[in-house]
Amino acid sequence: MFDLELKNPDELVIRCKDKVVAVNIAQSTVNADLKVGVLAGAGEYEIGDVALTGIALKDGGIMYRAQIGNIKIGLVGSTAQMEDLDNLGPIDILGTSNSKFVSVVEPKILIPMGNMDFAEVKAPVKVEKRIKIKNSSSLPTTLEIWKID
């Protein structure tokens, strides 16, 4: 079980039982209060229950794929290109600032980030302060937009 919340429009915070991981899609950084400091760059990281992969983008920047149990979260900023998304793999939850990525990634949950105008995405919208994810069976079967306010 874990929680998701937005610290600011560009930063998604993943709260697990033993760690808090904040991924900033505009700065391509990860802050998890680690001794090594803020993570930036491509690579694979184990942060408590979160398996995090930083994937280099074609035109610079990083997108992230986080896995907690069998739930996969993609975090993609505006510098990504459509062809970059192939490297993300299957995703259950997508946090992004670009609504065009939704049709390519096909997540079960979209978390609008940045200044995303998600009006063109045809899906029901839920507004929450924080999202609690219990397990993969608690995810919707079709796309839902979860706006975190």
C-alpha positions in Angstrom: 0.0 0.0 0.0 1.2 3.5 -0.8 0.0 7.1 -1.2 0.4 9.6 -4.0 0.2 13.3 -3.7 1.5 16.4 -5.5 4.0 18.6 -3.6 3.7 21.1 -6.4 2.4 20.8 -10.0 5.7 19.2 -11.2 6.5 16.9 -8.2 4.7 13.7 -7.4 5.3 12.3 -3.9 5.2 8.5 -3.4 4.7 7.6 0.3 5.4 3.9 1.2 5.6 2.4 4.7 9.4 3.0 5.0 10.3 5.8 2.5 9.0 9.0 0.8 10.2 9.5 -2.8 9.5 12.8 -4.5 10.0 12.8 -8.3 10.1 16.2 -10.1 9.3 15.9 -13.8 10.4 19.4 -14.7 13.8 19.1 -13.1 14.3 15.4 -13.8 15.2 14.8 -10.1 14.4 12.4 -7.3 14.5 13.4 -3.6 14.2 10.6 -1.1 16.3 12.0 1.8 19.2 9.8 0.9 22.8 10.3 2.2 23.9 10.7 -1.4 21.5 13.6 -1.9 19.2 14.2 -4.8 19.3 11.7 -7.6 19.5 13.0 -11.1 20.2 11.0 -14.2 19.5 7.7 -15.8 19.9 4.5 -13.7 18.2 2.0 -11.5 17.6 2.7 -7.8 16.1 0.7 -5.0 14.6 3.1 -2.5 12.7 1.1 0.2 9.7 -0.5 -1.5 10.2 1.6 -4.6 12.2 0.2 -7.6 12.9 3.3 -9.6 14.4 3.5 -13.1 15.5 6.8 -14.6 15.3 6.6 -18.4 17.3 9.1 -20.6 15.2 11.0 -23.1 16.3 11.4 -26.7 16.5 15.2 -26.5 17.8 15.4 -22.9 16.1 15.0 -19.6 14.9 11.9 -17.7 11.6 10.2 -17.4 11.0 7.8 -14.5 9.4 4.4 -14.0 8.6 3.5 -10.4 7.4 0.0 -9.4 5.9 -0.8 -6.0 4.9 -4.4 -5.8 3.3 -5.1 -9.2 2.0 -1.5 -9.8 4.0 0.5 -12.3 4.0 4.3 -12.3 5.4 6.4 -15.2 6.5 10.0 -14.6 7.0 11.9 -17.8 7.7 15.6 -18.3 7.1 17.8 -21.2 10.6 17.3 -22.8 9.8 13.7 -23.7 9.0 12.8 -27.3 6.4 10.2 -28.4 9.2 7.8 -29.4 10.7 8.0 -25.9 7.6 6.4 -24.4 8.4 3.0 -25.9 11.2 2.7 -23.3 8.7 3.2 -20.4 7.0 -0.1 -20.9 3.5 -1.0 -19.6 2.3 1.5 -17.0 -0.7 1.5 -14.6 -0.5 5.1 -13.4 0.9 7.9 -15.5 1.9 11.3 -14.0 2.6 13.7 -16.9 2.2 17.2 -18.1 1.4 16.2 -21.7 -2.1 14.8 -22.4 -1.0 13.4 -25.8 1.1 10.8 -24.0 -2.1 9.1 -22.5 -3.2 7.5 -25.8 0.3 6.0 -26.2 0.9 4.8 -22.7 -2.7 3.7 -22.0 -2.6 3.9 -18.2 -5.5 3.0 -15.9 -5.0 6.2 -14.0 -3.8 9.6 -15.3 -2.5 12.1 -12.8 -2.3 15.5 -14.5 0.9 17.4 -13.6 2.4 20.8 -14.6 -0.1 22.9 -16.4 -1.8 20.0 -18.3 -5.1 20.7 -19.9 -6.7 17.2 -19.6 -10.1 18.3 -21.1 -9.3 16.5 -24.3 -8.8 13.2 -22.4 -12.1 11.4 -22.4 -12.3 9.8 -18.9 -14.1 10.4 -15.6 -12.4 12.8 -13.2 -11.9 12.3 -9.5 -10.5 15.1 -7.3 -8.6 14.1 -4.2 -6.1 15.6 -1.8 -4.1 12.3 -1.7 -4.6 9.0 -3.4 -4.2 5.7 -1.5 -3.4 2.7 -3.6 -3.9 -0.6 -1.8 -3.0 -3.1 -4.5 -3.3 -3.8 -8.2 -6.9 -5.0 -7.8 -7.9 -1.6 -6.4 -7.0 0.1 -9.7 -9.8 0.9 -12.2 -10.3 -1.3 -15.2 -10.6 1.7 -17.6 -8.9 5.0 -17.7 -9.7 7.5 -14.9 -8.2 11.0 -14.3 -7.3 11.5 -10.7 -6.6 15.2 -10.1 -4.7 15.8 -6.9 -5.5 19.2 -5.4 
